[in-house]
Amino acid sequence: MKNRLRLLRAERGWSQQELAERLGVSRQTVNSIEAERYDPSLPLAFTIAEVFGEPIEAIFSRE
């Protein structure tokens, strides 16, 4: 699954650690999602969308 997580985080000037704290996950989890090595659970995807104020489909897309 493709995602815009890195771009959205960079636009806000947040580090991976800052985003991880907002999401309640580890920095390694954020890194893995950004690198597209890990797809987040549906609840985490909803939390990510909420943190960025975007619909899920604006952040995640099928390849």
N, C-alpha and C positions, 0 to 999 in steps of 0.2 A: 504494500500500500504506500503510495506517495503521500508526502505531507509538506506543509509550509511552516512547520514549527520553528525551524532555525531562523527563517526570514522574519517571522512575526516577533520572535524573541529579540532579534537584533534590532528591529525597528523600535523597540521599546527600551533598548539599552540594558537589558537584563542579562546577567550571566546564567549559565546553566544551573548553578547552585541557587540563584534567586528564584528562577522558575520552578525548580524542584521544591523549594520551600513553599511556594504558593500552591503547588499541586499536592503536596504531602507525599512526595516520592523522593527517591535518591537522585543525586546528580547523574549517576550511571544510567538510571532509567531514562532520564531526559536525553542523555547522549545516545543511547540505543534507539530511541524513537526517532531522533533527528537523523541518525545514520540509516534509518529504515531497516534496522536489524531486528526490531521488535515492534509489533503492533499493539497499541494500548488496548486494555479492556474497554468495553462499552462505557462503564461508569467513569473511567479515567478520561476517555475521549470527550464525554460530556463536560467533565471538569475543565479540561483544556479549553474547550469551546467557550465555557463560561468565563474563564480567566482572561481570554482574549476578546471577549464580546463579539464572537463570530459564530455563525452556524457551523456545525460539524463538517458539513460538505464543503465549506470554504477553506477548511484546514486540511482535511483528508480526502483523497480521491483514489479511485481504483487505477491501476496502471494502464 
